[in-house]
């Protein structure tokens, strides 16, 4: 099995740009340690796979990412519409996974609290 490399993206727009460029048909979502992680797995033919991800404090409001092919605008929707200008990418809710360690997504407050406790203890 290939080793998994994780690439953290700066923005949701970056994730959507990868979806559009690679024609990936879906985005995965999971909530970990008070963070919402949206990710795309790519399993290559070589010795490693790549997992692109974006994390945020709040969940995205919609079941679909909507990309307008004419102007590049990105929005979210609860349903699919019949419009050839738009690409709809479903957001798949993940129940369990083993690609991420939950420690990666500890909130900054928790990390700071642990550092403080370690210094005092």
DSSP file (Angstrom, degrees, kcal/mol; ACC not computed):
  #  RESIDUE AA STRUCTURE BP1 BP2  ACC     N-H-->O    O-->H-N    N-H-->O    O-->H-N    TCO  KAPPA ALPHA  PHI   PSI    X-CA   Y-CA   Z-CA
    1    1 A X              0   0    0      0, 0.0    46,-0.0     0, 0.0     2,-0.0   0.000 360.0 360.0 360.0 136.9    0.0    0.0    0.0
    2    2 A X        -     0   0    0     42,-0.1    46,-0.3     1,-0.1     2,-0.2  -0.321 360.0-106.3 -70.9 151.3    1.4    3.4   -0.9
    3    3 A X  E     -a   48   0A   0     44,-2.6    46,-3.1     1,-0.1     2,-0.5  -0.520  35.8-125.3 -71.6 142.8    2.4    5.9    1.8
    4    4 A X  E     -a   49   0A   0     44,-0.2     2,-0.4    -2,-0.2    46,-0.2  -0.830  21.1-164.9 -99.6 123.4    0.0    8.8    2.2
    5    5 A X  E     -a   50   0A   0     44,-3.3    46,-2.7    -2,-0.5     2,-0.4  -0.893  10.7-147.6-103.3 134.3    1.2   12.4    1.9
    6    6 A X  E     -a   51   0A   0     -2,-0.4     2,-0.5    44,-0.2    46,-0.2  -0.871   9.3-167.0-106.0 134.8   -1.0   15.2    3.1
    7    7 A X  E     -a   52   0A   0     44,-2.7    46,-2.5    -2,-0.4     2,-0.5  -0.966  11.3-150.1-121.8 114.0   -1.1   18.6    1.5
    8    8 A X  E     -a   53   0A   0     -2,-0.5     2,-0.2    44,-0.2    46,-0.2  -0.713  14.8-148.3 -84.8 126.9   -2.9   21.4    3.5
    9    9 A X        -     0   0    0     44,-3.4    46,-0.4    -2,-0.5     3,-0.1  -0.632  12.4-134.4 -95.0 153.6   -4.5   24.0    1.3
   10   10 A X  S    S+     0   0    0     -2,-0.2     2,-0.3     1,-0.1    -1,-0.1   0.785  81.2  16.7 -76.9 -28.0   -4.9   27.7    2.2
   11   11 A X     >  -     0   0    0      1,-0.1     4,-1.3    43,-0.0    -1,-0.1  -0.950  67.5-117.8-146.2 162.0   -8.4   28.1    1.0
   12   12 A X  H  > S+     0   0    0     -2,-0.3     4,-2.4     1,-0.2     5,-0.2   0.863 115.4  61.0 -63.2 -37.5  -11.6   26.3    0.0
   13   13 A X  H  > S+     0   0    0      1,-0.2     4,-2.5     2,-0.2    -1,-0.2   0.883 100.3  54.1 -58.6 -39.3  -11.2   27.9   -3.4
   14   14 A X  H  > S+     0   0    0      2,-0.2     4,-1.8     1,-0.2    -1,-0.2   0.909 108.1  49.7 -61.0 -41.9   -7.9   26.0   -3.8
   15   15 A X  H  X S+     0   0    0     -4,-1.3     4,-2.2     1,-0.2    -2,-0.2   0.925 111.1  48.7 -63.0 -44.5   -9.7   22.8   -3.1
   16   16 A X  H  X S+     0   0    0     -4,-2.4     4,-2.7     1,-0.2    -2,-0.2   0.887 107.3  55.9 -63.9 -39.0  -12.4   23.5   -5.7
   17   17 A X  H  X S+     0   0    0     -4,-2.5     4,-2.5     1,-0.2    -1,-0.2   0.884 108.3  47.8 -61.6 -37.6   -9.7   24.4   -8.3
   18   18 A X  H  X S+     0   0    0     -4,-1.8     4,-2.4     2,-0.2     6,-0.3   0.912 110.5  52.3 -67.2 -42.2   -8.1   21.0   -7.8
   19   19 A X  H  X>S+     0   0    0     -4,-2.2     5,-1.5     1,-0.2     4,-1.0   0.934 114.0  43.0 -56.8 -47.8  -11.6   19.4   -8.1
   20   20 A X  H  <5S+     0   0    0     -4,-2.7     3,-0.3     1,-0.2    -2,-0.2   0.922 115.0  48.4 -67.4 -45.1  -12.2   21.2  -11.4
   21   21 A X  H  <5S+     0   0    0     -4,-2.5    -1,-0.2     1,-0.2    -2,-0.2   0.862 121.0  35.4 -65.6 -36.4   -8.7   20.6  -12.8
   22   22 A X  H  <5S-     0   0    0     -4,-2.4    -1,-0.2    -5,-0.2    -2,-0.2   0.525 102.3-128.6 -95.0  -6.5   -8.7   16.9  -12.0
   23   23 A X  T  <5 +     0   0    0     -4,-1.0     2,-0.3    -3,-0.3    -3,-0.2   0.855  40.4 177.6  57.2  37.5  -12.4   16.4  -12.7
   24   24 A X      < -     0   0    0     -5,-1.5    -1,-0.2    -6,-0.3    -2,-0.1  -0.575  24.8-145.0 -69.3 128.5  -12.7   14.7   -9.3
   25   25 A X        +     0   0    0     -2,-0.3    65,-0.7    -3,-0.1     2,-0.3   0.487  68.8  19.3 -82.5  -1.0  -16.4   13.8   -8.9
   26   26 A X  E     -b   90   0A   0     63,-0.2     2,-0.4    -7,-0.0    65,-0.2  -0.992  57.3-138.4-160.2 164.5  -16.7   14.4   -5.1
   27   27 A X  E     -b   91   0A   0     63,-2.3    65,-3.4    -2,-0.3     2,-0.3  -0.986  23.7-136.6-126.4 138.4  -15.2   16.0   -2.0
   28   28 A X  E     -bC  92  39A   0     11,-2.6    11,-2.2    -2,-0.4     2,-0.4  -0.692  17.5-166.2 -94.1 148.8  -15.1   14.2    1.4
   29   29 A X  E     +bC  93  38A   0     63,-2.6    65,-3.1    -2,-0.3     2,-0.3  -0.999  12.4 165.0-135.1 137.6  -16.0   15.9    4.7
   30   30 A X  E     - C   0  37A   0      7,-2.1     7,-3.0    -2,-0.4     2,-0.5  -0.988  30.3-132.2-146.8 146.3  -15.4   14.8    8.3
   31   31 A X  E     + C   0  36A   0     -2,-0.3     2,-0.4    63,-0.3     5,-0.2  -0.881  31.0 173.7 -97.8 125.0  -15.5   16.7   11.6
   32   32 A X  E >   - C   0  35A   0      3,-2.5     3,-1.8    -2,-0.5    -2,-0.1  -0.989  62.9 -20.6-135.2 124.7  -12.4   16.1   13.8
   33   33 A X  T 3  S-     0   0    0     -2,-0.4    74,-0.2     1,-0.3    -1,-0.1   0.887 126.9 -47.5  46.9  52.8  -11.7   17.8   17.1
   34   34 A X  T 3  S+     0   0    0      1,-0.2     2,-0.3    72,-0.1    -1,-0.3   0.641 120.1 108.4  66.9  15.8  -14.0   20.8   16.5
   35   35 A X  E <   -C   32   0A   0     -3,-1.8    -3,-2.5    72,-0.0     2,-0.5  -0.899  63.2-138.4-119.6 151.0  -12.6   21.2   13.0
   36   36 A X  E     -CD  31  56A   0     20,-3.2    20,-2.2    -2,-0.3     2,-0.5  -0.958  20.5-163.7-111.9 122.3  -14.3   20.5    9.7
   37   37 A X  E     -CD  30  55A   0     -7,-3.0    -7,-2.1    -2,-0.5     2,-0.5  -0.916   8.2-170.4-113.6 126.6  -12.0   18.9    7.1
   38   38 A X  E     +CD  29  54A   0     16,-3.0    16,-2.6    -2,-0.5     2,-0.3  -0.967  23.1 170.6-114.3 128.2  -12.7   18.7    3.4
   39   39 A X  E     -CD  28  53A   0    -11,-2.2   -11,-2.6    -2,-0.5     2,-0.4  -0.946  33.6-151.3-146.3 160.8  -10.4   16.5    1.4
   40   40 A X  E     - D   0  52A   0     12,-2.6    12,-2.2    -2,-0.3     2,-0.4  -0.990  20.1-150.6-129.1 118.5   -9.6   14.8   -1.9
   41   41 A X  E     - D   0  51A   0     -2,-0.4     2,-0.4    10,-0.2    10,-0.2  -0.750  10.2-172.2 -91.6 138.8   -7.6   11.6   -1.9
   42   42 A X  E     - D   0  50A   0      8,-3.2     8,-3.0    -2,-0.4     2,-0.8  -0.974   5.7-163.5-127.3 116.3   -5.4   10.7   -4.9
   43   43 A X  E     - D   0  49A   0     -2,-0.4     6,-0.2     6,-0.2   -39,-0.1  -0.884  17.1-161.7-101.6 112.1   -3.9    7.2   -5.0
   44   44 A X        -     0   0    0     -2,-0.8   -42,-0.1     4,-0.6     5,-0.0  -0.225  29.7-114.9 -86.1 177.1   -1.1    7.2   -7.4
   45   45 A X  S    S+     0   0    0     -2,-0.1     4,-0.1     2,-0.0    -1,-0.1   0.475  94.2  72.9 -88.8  -4.1    0.7    4.3   -9.1
   46   46 A X  S    S-     0   0    0      2,-0.4   -44,-0.1     1,-0.0    -2,-0.0   0.071 109.3 -68.5 -94.3-153.7    3.9    5.1   -7.4
   47   47 A X  S    S+     0   0    0    -45,-0.1   -44,-2.6   -46,-0.0     2,-0.3   0.450 109.8  39.9 -82.9  -1.0    5.1    4.7   -3.8
   48   48 A X  E     -a    3   0A   0    -46,-0.3    -4,-0.6   -44,-0.0    -2,-0.4  -0.989  61.8-144.6-148.2 156.5    2.7    7.3   -2.3
   49   49 A X  E     -aD   4  43A   0    -46,-3.1   -44,-3.3    -2,-0.3     2,-0.4  -0.772  21.3-134.1-111.2 162.2   -0.8    8.7   -2.5
   50   50 A X  E     -aD   5  42A   0     -8,-3.0    -8,-3.2    -2,-0.3     2,-0.5  -0.955  11.5-166.0-121.6 137.9   -1.7   12.4   -2.0
   51   51 A X  E     -aD   6  41A   0    -46,-2.7   -44,-2.7    -2,-0.4     2,-0.4  -0.943   8.2-161.8-123.9 107.4   -4.5   13.8    0.2
   52   52 A X  E     +aD   7  40A   0    -12,-2.2   -12,-2.6    -2,-0.5     2,-0.3  -0.722  21.4 174.0 -85.2 135.5   -5.3   17.4   -0.5
   53   53 A X  E     -aD   8  39A   0    -46,-2.5   -44,-3.4    -2,-0.4     2,-0.4  -0.989  27.6-162.7-147.1 157.0   -7.3   19.0    2.3
   54   54 A X  E     - D   0  38A   0    -16,-2.6   -16,-3.0    -2,-0.3     2,-0.3  -0.993  16.8-159.2-132.2 137.2   -8.8   22.2    3.6
   55   55 A X  E     + D   0  37A   0    -46,-0.4     2,-0.3    -2,-0.4   -18,-0.2  -0.919  12.7 171.6-123.4 150.3   -9.9   22.8    7.2
   56   56 A X  E     - D   0  36A   0    -20,-2.2   -20,-3.2    -2,-0.3     4,-0.1  -0.957  39.8-122.2-148.9 162.5  -12.3   25.3    8.8
   57   57 A X  S    S+     0   0    0     -2,-0.3     2,-0.3   -22,-0.2    -1,-0.1   0.811  97.5  45.7 -77.1 -31.1  -14.0   26.0   12.1
   58   58 A X  S    S-     0   0    0    -22,-0.1   -22,-0.1    -3,-0.0     2,-0.1  -0.866  88.9-111.1-116.1 146.0  -17.5   25.9   10.6
   59   59 A X        -     0   0    0     -2,-0.3     2,-0.1     1,-0.1    -2,-0.1  -0.402  40.2-101.6 -70.3 152.2  -19.1   23.3    8.3
   60   60 A X        -     0   0    0      2,-0.1     2,-1.3     1,-0.1    -1,-0.1  -0.474  32.6-121.7 -70.0 146.1  -19.9   24.5    4.7
   61   61 A X  S    S+     0   0    0     -2,-0.1     2,-0.2    -3,-0.1    15,-0.1  -0.665  77.4  48.6 -96.5  82.6  -23.6   25.2    4.3
   62   62 A X        -     0   0    0     -2,-1.3    16,-0.3    14,-0.1    -2,-0.1  -0.800  69.7-124.3 162.7 158.9  -24.6   22.9    1.5
   63   63 A X  S    S+     0   0    0     14,-1.6    28,-2.6    -2,-0.2     2,-0.4   0.573  95.9  44.8 -94.8 -13.5  -24.6   19.4    0.2
   64   64 A X  E    S-FE  77  90A   0     13,-2.3    13,-2.1    26,-0.2     2,-0.5  -0.986  70.7-136.9-134.9 141.4  -23.0   20.4   -3.2
   65   65 A X  E     -FE  76  89A   0     24,-3.0    24,-2.8    -2,-0.4     2,-0.6  -0.835  26.1-152.6 -88.4 132.5  -20.2   22.6   -4.3
   66   66 A X  E     -FE  75  88A   0      9,-3.2     9,-2.4    -2,-0.5     2,-0.5  -0.943  11.3-171.5-114.1 120.2  -21.4   24.6   -7.4
   67   67 A X  E     -FE  74  87A   0     20,-2.8    20,-2.7    -2,-0.6     2,-0.7  -0.951  16.1-144.5-113.6 122.7  -18.8   25.7   -9.9
   68   68 A X  E  >  - E   0  86A   0      5,-2.7     4,-2.4    -2,-0.5    18,-0.2  -0.780   6.8-160.1 -86.9 113.8  -19.8   28.1  -12.7
   69   69 A X  T  4 S+     0   0    0     16,-3.0    -1,-0.1    -2,-0.7    17,-0.1   0.700  85.8  53.8 -68.6 -20.9  -17.8   27.1  -15.7
   70   70 A X  T  4 S+     0   0    0     15,-0.4    -1,-0.2     1,-0.1    16,-0.1   0.902 127.6  11.6 -82.6 -42.7  -18.4   30.5  -17.4
   71   71 A X  T  4 S-     0   0    0      2,-0.1    -2,-0.2    -3,-0.0    -1,-0.1   0.468  94.1-120.9-117.5  -2.7  -17.2   32.9  -14.7
   72   72 A X     <  +     0   0    0     -4,-2.4    -3,-0.1     1,-0.2     2,-0.1   0.550  55.6 155.5  78.0   6.5  -15.4   30.6  -12.2
   73   73 A X        -     0   0    0     -5,-0.2    -5,-2.7    -6,-0.1     2,-0.4  -0.404  30.1-149.3 -70.8 145.3  -17.7   31.6   -9.3
   74   74 A X  E     +F   67   0A   0     -7,-0.2     2,-0.3    -2,-0.1    -7,-0.2  -0.947  26.3 152.6-117.8 133.5  -18.0   29.1   -6.5
   75   75 A X  E     -F   66   0A   0     -9,-2.4    -9,-3.2    -2,-0.4     2,-0.3  -0.856  34.5-117.1-144.6-178.3  -21.1   28.6   -4.3
   76   76 A X  E     -F   65   0A   0     -2,-0.3     2,-0.3   -11,-0.2   -11,-0.2  -0.920  26.2-176.3-125.6 152.1  -22.9   25.9   -2.3
   77   77 A X  E     -F   64   0A   0    -13,-2.1   -13,-2.3    -2,-0.3   -14,-1.6  -0.982  32.2-141.8-146.7 155.4  -26.3   24.4   -2.8
   78   78 A X  S    S+     0   0    0     -2,-0.3     2,-0.3   -16,-0.3   -16,-0.1   0.599  90.0  27.1 -88.4 -15.2  -28.6   21.9   -1.1
   79   79 A X  S    S-     0   0    0    -15,-0.1     2,-0.3   -16,-0.0   -15,-0.1  -0.949  81.5-104.5-145.8 163.0  -29.8   20.5   -4.4
   80   80 A X        -     0   0    0     -2,-0.3     2,-0.3    -3,-0.1   -14,-0.0  -0.697  32.3-158.7 -88.9 140.0  -28.7   19.9   -8.1
   81   81 A X        -     0   0    0     -2,-0.3     2,-1.2     2,-0.1     7,-0.1  -0.795  26.0-112.6-113.7 160.5  -30.2   22.2  -10.8
   82   82 A X        +     0   0    0     -2,-0.3     2,-0.3     2,-0.0    -2,-0.0  -0.733  66.3 129.1 -94.2  88.4  -30.4   21.5  -14.5
   83   83 A X    >   -     0   0    0     -2,-1.2     3,-1.7     3,-0.2    -2,-0.1  -0.928  48.6-153.9-146.0 114.6  -28.0   24.1  -15.8
   84   84 A X  T 3  S+     0   0    0     -2,-0.3   -15,-0.1     1,-0.3    -1,-0.1   0.683  94.1  63.9 -65.3 -18.3  -25.2   23.2  -18.3
   85   85 A X  T 3  S+     0   0    0    -17,-0.1   -16,-3.0   -16,-0.1   -15,-0.4   0.687  96.1  72.8 -76.0 -17.5  -23.1   26.2  -17.1
   86   86 A X  E <   - E   0  68A   0     -3,-1.7     2,-0.5   -18,-0.2   -18,-0.2  -0.785  62.9-156.2-108.7 141.6  -22.8   24.7  -13.6
   87   87 A X  E     - E   0  67A   0    -20,-2.7   -20,-2.8    -2,-0.4     2,-0.5  -0.965  14.0-154.7-109.8 128.6  -20.8   21.7  -12.3
   88   88 A X  E     - E   0  66A   0     -2,-0.5     2,-0.5   -22,-0.2   -22,-0.2  -0.913   8.5-171.2-107.8 124.1  -22.2   20.2   -9.1
   89   89 A X  E     - E   0  65A   0    -24,-2.8   -24,-3.0    -2,-0.5   -63,-0.2  -0.958  20.6-132.6-115.9 116.4  -19.8   18.3   -6.8
   90   90 A X  E     -bE  26  64A   0    -65,-0.7   -63,-2.3    -2,-0.5     2,-0.7  -0.380   8.8-136.0 -69.3 145.0  -21.3   16.3   -4.0
   91   91 A X  E     -b   27   0A   0    -28,-2.6     2,-0.5   -65,-0.2   -63,-0.2  -0.916  22.1-150.2 -99.1 115.6  -19.9   16.7   -0.5
   92   92 A X  E     -b   28   0A   0    -65,-3.4   -63,-2.6    -2,-0.7     2,-0.5  -0.765   7.6-134.9 -94.2 125.6  -19.7   13.2    1.0
   93   93 A X  E     -b   29   0A   0     -2,-0.5     2,-0.5   -65,-0.2   -63,-0.2  -0.693  18.9-147.5 -82.5 121.8  -20.0   12.8    4.8
   94   94 A X        -     0   0    0    -65,-3.1   -63,-0.3    -2,-0.5     3,-0.1  -0.770  15.5-171.8 -94.3 128.8  -17.3   10.4    6.1
   95   95 A X  S    S+     0   0    0     -2,-0.5     2,-0.3     1,-0.3    -1,-0.2   0.883  73.8   1.5 -84.4 -43.0  -18.2    8.3    9.2
   96   96 A X        +     0   0    0    -66,-0.0    -1,-0.3     2,-0.0     2,-0.3  -0.977  65.9 168.6-144.0 153.8  -14.7    6.9    9.8
   97   97 A X        -     0   0    0     -2,-0.3   -67,-0.0    -3,-0.1    -3,-0.0  -0.977  27.2-159.1-157.6 162.4  -11.3    7.3    8.3
   98   98 A X  S    S+     0   0    0     -2,-0.3    -1,-0.0     3,-0.1     3,-0.0   0.129  74.2  90.9-131.8  19.3   -7.7    6.4    8.9
   99   99 A X  S    S+     0   0    0      1,-0.1     2,-0.4     2,-0.0   -48,-0.1   0.773  87.4  46.9 -83.2 -28.0   -6.0    9.0    6.7
  100  100 A X  S    S-     0   0    0      5,-0.0     2,-0.5   -94,-0.0    -3,-0.1  -0.898  73.3-136.1-117.5 142.4   -5.7   11.7    9.4
  101  101 A X    >   -     0   0    0     -2,-0.4     3,-1.6     1,-0.1     4,-0.4  -0.825  22.4-133.2 -86.8 135.2   -4.6   11.6   12.9
  102  102 A X  G >  S+     0   0    0     -2,-0.5     3,-1.0     1,-0.3    -1,-0.1   0.744 101.8  72.3 -62.9 -20.7   -7.0   13.6   15.1
  103  103 A X  G >  S+     0   0    0      1,-0.2     3,-1.3     2,-0.2    -1,-0.3   0.797  85.7  65.5 -63.4 -28.0   -4.0   15.3   16.7
  104  104 A X  G <  S+     0   0    0     -3,-1.6    -1,-0.2     1,-0.3    -2,-0.2   0.829 104.7  45.1 -61.4 -31.4   -3.4   17.2   13.5
  105  105 A X  G <  S+     0   0    0     -3,-1.0    -1,-0.3    -4,-0.4    -2,-0.2   0.112  74.9 137.7-107.4  21.0   -6.7   19.0   14.0
  106  106 A X    <   -     0   0    0     -3,-1.3   -72,-0.1     1,-0.1   -73,-0.1  -0.430  63.2-104.1 -62.2 140.2   -6.6   20.0   17.6
  107  107 A X     >  -     0   0    0    -74,-0.2     4,-2.2     1,-0.1     5,-0.2  -0.277  24.3-115.6 -64.7 154.2   -7.8   23.5   18.1
  108  108 A X  H  > S+     0   0    0      1,-0.2     4,-2.7     2,-0.2     5,-0.2   0.863 116.2  56.9 -59.1 -37.0   -5.2   26.2   18.7
  109  109 A X  H  > S+     0   0    0      1,-0.2     4,-2.5     2,-0.2    -1,-0.2   0.915 107.1  47.9 -62.2 -43.0   -6.7   26.8   22.1
  110  110 A X  H  > S+     0   0    0      2,-0.2     4,-2.5     1,-0.2    -2,-0.2   0.916 112.0  49.5 -64.0 -42.4   -6.2   23.2   23.1
  111  111 A X  H  X S+     0   0    0     -4,-2.2     4,-2.3     2,-0.2    -2,-0.2   0.922 112.8  46.9 -62.4 -44.3   -2.6   23.2   21.8
  112  112 A X  H  X S+     0   0    0     -4,-2.7     4,-2.4     2,-0.2    -1,-0.2   0.897 111.7  51.3 -64.2 -40.3   -1.8   26.4   23.7
  113  113 A X  H  X S+     0   0    0     -4,-2.5     4,-2.6    -5,-0.2    -2,-0.2   0.909 110.3  48.9 -63.3 -42.8   -3.4   25.0   26.8
  114  114 A X  H  X S+     0   0    0     -4,-2.5     4,-2.4     2,-0.2    -2,-0.2   0.902 110.7  50.5 -63.6 -41.4   -1.3   21.8   26.5
  115  115 A X  H  X S+     0   0    0     -4,-2.3     4,-2.0     2,-0.2    -2,-0.2   0.921 111.9  47.8 -61.5 -44.0    1.9   23.8   26.0
  116  116 A X  H  X S+     0   0    0     -4,-2.4     4,-2.1     1,-0.2    -2,-0.2   0.916 111.9  49.4 -63.7 -43.8    1.1   25.9   29.1
  117  117 A X  H  X S+     0   0    0     -4,-2.6     4,-2.1     1,-0.2    -1,-0.2   0.888 110.2  51.4 -63.1 -39.3    0.3   22.8   31.2
  118  118 A X  H  < S+     0   0    0     -4,-2.4    -1,-0.2     1,-0.2    -2,-0.2   0.870 110.5  48.4 -65.6 -37.5    3.6   21.2   30.1
  119  119 A X  H  < S+     0   0    0     -4,-2.0    -2,-0.2     1,-0.2    -1,-0.2   0.878 116.1  43.1 -70.1 -37.9    5.6   24.3   31.1
  120  120 A X  H  <        0   0    0     -4,-2.1    -2,-0.2     1,-0.2    -1,-0.2   0.799 360.0 360.0 -76.3 -29.8    3.9   24.5   34.5
  121  121 A X     <        0   0    0     -4,-2.1    -1,-0.2    -5,-0.2    -2,-0.2   0.452 360.0 360.0 -88.7 360.0    4.1   20.8   35.2
